Amino acid sequence: MGLFGFFKQQTSNKKALDISKLKVDMHSHLIPGIDDGAKSMDETIALLTKFESLGYSKIITTPHIKNPSYPNTSAIILSGLNEVRKEMEAVGITLTLEAAAEYYFDETFLEKVKNLDVLTFGDNYVLFEFSFYHAPSFEEVLFDELIKAGYKPVIAHFERYLYFLGSIEKAVEWRKRGVNIQINLLSLTGHYGMEIKKQAEMLIDACEFDFVGSDCHRMEHLTLLEESLNLPQLEKLNNYLLKNKFL
């Protein structure tokens, strides 16, 4: 089970989800101007300020690396990270900001893995995504290459892949192989639709997940989370407290 995703059952009285218990967000798009997330430094700072107000103490932002849409490199991401950190210091934001990436599974990703040219977070975790509409082929090859290279695979937002809706069998199978499963908190609000919400709930009910993250791209996402804390579907996460050894 993923380091960020080790949960224990909560025995106290049930309350609405307090996302500040998560402390760390490991999936977001906050470096300005390099993908479909924050568009400007001002927007980035506003988002980080909001994260801080929600009780987070560490953000691991994960820009897309997807050709040809977002042809980012490790150097581009780390340069952007340094610029954001400078601005954070200037305005007095005290939370910790780190960067990894959200890789799109294609032949260029496999090449990066083989060349050890991959941005990781935590204990060598690598976040990646599949197509939302077409089931992946040769994903077992990817898993083998990642694990052989010493990486720990994390599949982003498993619940959003349309070809898996109604079943978490693949999540169960892949976790047995050592592949980690991440859920978007936004999925539990119904932001992506009711079928995806149900899929996320299935993963949580079965405890077949390792990470939760915001996948924040814009202020609307954090506002929606803040406004949705009392929804019954989010209360399901009250049975789990995120434990994070990085704090």
C-alpha positions in Angstrom: 0.0 0.0 0.0 1.3 3.5 -0.9 3.1 5.5 1.7 0.6 8.4 1.4 -2.2 5.9 1.3 -1.9 3.9 4.5 -5.2 4.4 6.2 -6.6 3.2 9.6 -10.2 2.8 10.6 -11.5 5.8 12.7 -13.4 4.7 15.8 -14.5 8.2 17.0 -17.9 9.7 16.3 -18.5 10.2 12.6 -18.1 13.7 11.3 -18.0 15.3 7.8 -14.7 14.7 6.0 -12.0 17.1 7.2 -9.6 17.2 4.2 -7.0 18.9 6.4 -6.4 15.4 7.9 -4.8 14.5 4.5 -2.1 17.1 5.0 -0.4 16.2 1.7 -1.9 16.5 -1.8 0.0 14.4 -4.3 -1.9 15.2 -7.6 -2.4 18.7 -8.9 -1.5 21.1 -11.8 -0.2 24.3 -10.2 2.9 25.3 -12.2 1.7 28.2 -14.3 1.4 28.0 -18.1 2.8 24.5 -18.8 -0.4 22.4 -19.0 -4.1 22.7 -18.5 -3.8 23.8 -14.9 -2.9 27.2 -13.5 -2.5 29.8 -16.2 -0.6 32.4 -14.4 1.6 32.9 -11.3 -1.2 34.9 -9.7 -3.5 31.9 -10.1 -0.9 29.5 -8.8 -0.4 31.6 -5.7 -4.2 31.9 -5.1 -4.5 28.1 -5.3 -1.6 27.5 -2.9 -3.1 30.0 -0.5 -6.4 28.1 -0.7 -4.7 24.8 -0.1 -3.0 26.3 3.0 -6.3 27.6 4.3 -7.8 24.1 3.9 -5.2 22.7 6.3 -2.7 21.2 3.8 1.0 21.4 4.8 2.5 19.9 1.6 1.6 19.9 -2.1 3.3 17.7 -4.6 2.2 19.2 -7.9 2.2 16.9 -11.0 2.1 18.7 -14.4 1.1 16.7 -17.4 3.8 15.2 -19.6 1.9 14.2 -22.7 3.0 14.6 -26.3 2.1 16.6 -28.3 -0.3 18.4 -26.0 2.0 19.1 -23.1 5.6 18.3 -24.2 7.0 19.0 -20.8 10.4 17.7 -19.5 11.8 17.2 -16.1 13.9 20.4 -16.6 10.8 22.5 -17.5 8.9 21.3 -14.5 11.7 21.8 -12.0 12.4 25.3 -13.4 8.8 26.1 -13.0 8.9 24.8 -9.5 11.8 27.0 -8.5 9.9 30.1 -9.8 6.8 29.2 -7.8 8.8 28.7 -4.7 10.4 32.1 -5.1 7.0 33.7 -5.3 5.7 31.7 -2.4 8.5 33.0 -0.2 7.9 36.5 -1.4 4.2 36.4 -0.4 4.7 34.3 2.8 3.1 31.0 1.9 4.7 28.5 4.3 3.5 25.1 3.0 6.0 22.9 1.3 5.8 22.6 -2.5 7.4 19.8 -4.5 7.0 18.6 -8.0 6.7 15.3 -9.8 4.7 14.7 -13.0 1.6 13.0 -14.4 2.8 10.9 -17.3 0.6 9.8 -20.1 1.1 6.1 -21.0 2.6 6.0 -24.5 5.9 4.9 -26.1 7.7 8.0 -25.0 6.9 7.2 -21.3 8.3 3.7 -21.6 11.5 5.3 -23.1 11.7 7.7 -20.1 11.3 4.8 -17.7 14.1 2.8 -19.4 16.4 5.9 -19.3 15.5 6.6 -15.7 14.3 10.0 -16.8 11.3 10.1 -14.5 10.2 12.6 -11.8 9.1 10.8 -8.7 7.5 11.7 -5.4 8.0 10.2 -1.9 9.5 6.7 -1.9 10.1 6.6 -5.7 6.4 6.7 -6.7 5.6 7.5 -10.3 2.2 8.9 -11.2 0.8 8.1 -14.7 -2.5 8.0 -16.5 -4.1 6.1 -19.4 -6.5 7.3 -22.1 -9.9 7.9 -20.6 -11.7 6.2 -23.5 -9.6 3.4 -24.8 -8.3 0.6 -22.6 -4.5 0.4 -22.5 -2.5 -2.3 -24.3 0.7 -3.7 -23.0 0.2 -2.1 -19.6 1.8 -5.2 -18.0 5.0 -4.3 -19.9 4.9 -0.8 -18.4 4.3 -2.2 -14.9 7.3 -4.6 -15.3 9.6 -1.9 -16.6 8.7 0.5 -13.8 9.2 -2.1 -11.1 12.4 -3.4 -12.7 13.7 0.1 -12.7 13.0 0.5 -9.0 9.9 2.7 -9.4 6.6 2.3 -7.6 3.7 2.8 -10.1 0.7 4.9 -9.2 -2.3 4.9 -11.6 -4.0 8.3 -11.6 -7.8 8.5 -11.0 -8.6 4.9 -11.7 -12.3 5.6 -11.3 -12.4 7.9 -14.3 -11.5 5.3 -17.0 -14.8 4.7 -18.8 -13.9 1.2 -19.8 -13.6 0.1 -16.2 -16.9 1.6 -14.9 -18.9 -0.8 -12.9 -16.0 -3.0 -11.9 -12.9 -2.6 -9.8 -11.5 -6.0 -10.8 -8.5 -4.4 -12.5 -7.7 -2.3 -9.5 -7.7 -5.4 -7.3 -5.5 -7.3 -9.8 -3.0 -4.5 -10.3 -2.6 -3.8 -6.6 -1.6 -7.4 -6.1 1.2 -6.8 -8.6 2.4 -3.8 -6.6 0.7 -1.1 -8.6 -0.9 1.7 -6.6 -4.3 3.1 -7.2 -5.2 6.8 -6.8 -8.7 8.3 -6.4 -9.6 11.9 -7.1 -11.5 13.6 -4.2 -13.5 15.5 -6.8 -14.9 12.2 -8.1 -16.8 11.8 -4.8 -18.5 15.1 -5.3 -20.1 14.1 -8.6 -17.9 16.6 -10.5 -17.2 14.1 -13.3 -20.6 12.4 -13.3 -22.5 9.9 -11.2 -21.1 6.8 -12.7 -17.6 7.9 -11.9 -18.7 8.9 -8.4 -20.1 5.4 -7.9 -16.8 3.9 -9.1 -14.8 5.9 -6.6 -17.2 4.8 -3.8 -16.7 1.1 -4.9 -13.0 1.5 -4.5 -13.3 3.1 -1.1 -15.9 0.6 0.1 -13.6 -2.3 -0.9 -10.4 -0.5 0.4 -8.9 -1.1 -3.0 -6.9 2.2 -3.3 -3.7 3.7 -2.0 -3.8 7.4 -2.6 -6.3 10.2 -2.8 -5.6 13.5 -4.4 -7.3 16.7 -5.5 -6.2 16.7 -9.1 -6.7 20.4 -8.8 -6.5 22.4 -12.0 -8.3 25.6 -11.0 -10.0 27.4 -8.0 -13.3 25.8 -8.9 -12.0 22.4 -7.8 -10.9 23.5 -4.4 -14.1 25.5 -3.8 -16.1 22.5 -4.8 -14.3 20.3 -2.3 -14.7 22.9 0.4 -18.4 23.2 -0.3 -19.0 19.5 -0.5 -17.5 18.4 2.9 -20.9 17.5 4.3 -22.1 15.4 1.4 -22.8 11.8 2.5 -20.5 10.3 -0.2 -17.5 12.2 1.2 -18.3 11.0 4.7 -17.2 7.6 3.7 -13.6 8.7 3.9 -14.2 9.4 7.6 -13.2 5.7 8.1 -9.7 6.5 6.9 -7.0 8.8 8.2 -4.2 9.5 5.8 -0.8 8.8 7.4 2.1 10.4 5.8 5.7 9.9 7.0 6.9 13.0 5.0 5.4 15.4 7.5 
